[in-house]
Amino acid sequence: ARLVSMETFKKWAAETELMTPTEDTPIYAIFIVETVENEQPSEGAGACVRLLNRRTHEQGCLTRLVYSVLGLGDSNLLLDRQTTTAADCNQAAQRLDKRLAELGGTAFHARGEADDRTGNTEIQPWLAQLWEKLAQ
């Protein structure tokens, strides 16, 4: 196992030949992405997200990728704070999850969505389930 920041994702993807599905060996990854103002990923995650959003990628280029996504958002940034939930402030994670699937990746664990306004209480249960999945 290796920890790779989303800032260096492009280099890691090249090293592992992630987008060249010539091998059958799965590559496991957990993406943690923060949504900031205007529904955009944080600066650190931006390079990874922009790389994956390129329309030049061949369909199925991520067939080796087995992944999960954890979104970190803050509904305090939204105008209607009284009725919002974690789902309302994690657009970057939602779009990343969708794009990984479009490129052929397989989610092994449901996307998690946390909200800073609620103290990110959604993270612990998501992590507990993640560890269970990884232990299988």
C-alpha atoms as one frame of an Amber mdcrd trajectory, in Angstrom:
protein
   0.000   0.000   0.000   1.155   3.502  -0.757  -0.250   6.923   0.069  -0.327
   9.225  -2.955  -1.702  12.743  -2.897  -4.077  13.796  -5.614  -1.513  16.464
  -6.565   0.878  13.711  -7.697  -1.799  11.436  -9.160  -0.622  11.945 -12.744
   2.888  10.716 -11.908   1.527   7.758  -9.915  -0.882   6.846 -12.723   2.039
   6.789 -15.178   4.227   4.719 -12.833   1.512   2.113 -12.318   0.346   2.243
 -15.955  -3.106   2.756 -14.496  -4.641   4.047 -17.716  -3.093   1.356 -19.887
  -5.189  -1.732 -19.245  -2.582  -4.230 -20.447  -2.519  -6.214 -17.217  -5.216
  -7.953 -15.245  -3.796  -6.967 -11.867  -6.266  -4.654 -10.122  -5.063  -1.389
  -8.636  -6.897  -0.249  -5.519  -7.300   3.457  -4.762  -9.233   5.578  -2.313
  -9.869   9.138  -3.469 -10.469  11.806  -0.828 -11.656  15.011  -2.437 -12.828
  18.267  -0.929 -15.438  20.465  -2.563 -14.738  24.156  -2.102 -16.499  27.237
  -3.414 -18.447  27.042  -6.680 -18.705  23.246  -6.476 -15.030  22.838  -7.444
 -12.404  20.444  -6.066  -9.717  21.874  -3.825  -6.526  23.098  -5.470  -4.662
  19.941  -4.430  -7.240  17.654  -6.020  -7.653  19.797  -9.113  -4.769  18.270
 -11.073  -6.146  14.751 -10.595  -9.701  15.745 -11.459  -8.618  17.675 -14.565
  -6.550  14.701 -15.765  -9.465  12.310 -15.346 -11.917  14.704 -16.994  -9.983
  14.875 -20.251 -12.214  13.731 -23.083  -9.287  12.112 -24.897  -9.263   9.070
 -22.597 -10.369   5.843 -24.210 -13.474   4.246 -22.788 -12.451   1.486 -20.396
  -8.988   2.904 -19.733  -9.500   2.434 -15.980 -10.671  -1.179 -16.013  -7.879
  -2.103 -13.572  -8.987   0.525 -11.071 -10.919  -0.648  -8.022 -11.785   2.427
  -6.002 -13.811   4.300  -3.464 -14.383   8.030  -3.022 -14.769  10.069   0.157
 -16.089  13.590  -0.279 -15.387  16.385   2.172 -17.718  19.354   1.948 -18.973
  22.245   4.010 -22.620  23.205   3.796 -21.776  26.392   5.730 -20.697  27.718
   2.320 -24.222  27.288   0.944 -26.934  29.919   1.143 -29.659  27.648   2.552
 -27.775  26.074   5.469 -30.893  24.964   7.348 -32.020  22.308   4.876 -28.743
  21.166   3.341 -27.006  17.838   3.881 -23.626  16.343   3.022 -24.994  15.430
  -0.420 -25.499  19.119  -1.176 -21.869  20.116  -0.613 -19.902  17.238  -2.166
 -20.276  17.853  -5.880 -16.575  17.306  -6.619 -16.725  13.822  -5.082 -19.977
  13.007  -6.870 -18.565  14.023 -10.261 -15.262  12.211  -9.634 -17.072   9.004
  -8.679 -19.199   9.217 -11.819 -16.176   9.891 -14.047 -14.142   6.999 -12.609
 -17.060   4.671 -13.398 -17.420   6.133 -16.909 -13.766   5.319 -17.565 -14.254
   1.713 -16.483 -13.302   1.819 -12.816 -15.154  -0.400 -10.350 -16.257   0.951
  -6.983 -15.624  -1.556  -4.199 -17.229   0.652  -1.527 -20.009   3.225  -1.703
 -19.016   6.874  -1.932 -18.890   8.635   1.409 -19.956  12.251   1.830 -19.068
  14.299   4.898 -20.131  17.791   5.939 -17.921  20.062   8.014 -21.021  21.769
   9.427 -22.004  18.526  11.177 -18.470  17.867  12.427 -17.794  15.352   9.650
 -19.615  12.700  11.684 -20.214  10.743   8.478 -16.533   9.814   8.170 -16.205
   7.293  11.034 -19.048   4.980   9.894 -17.758   5.182   6.305 -14.234   4.274
   7.438 -15.497   1.354   9.525 -17.314  -0.065   6.509 -14.275   0.619   4.314
 -12.000  -1.404   6.599 -14.511  -4.262   6.552 -14.475  -4.261   2.746 -10.683
  -4.120   2.594 -10.408  -7.058   5.021 -12.452  -9.305   2.702
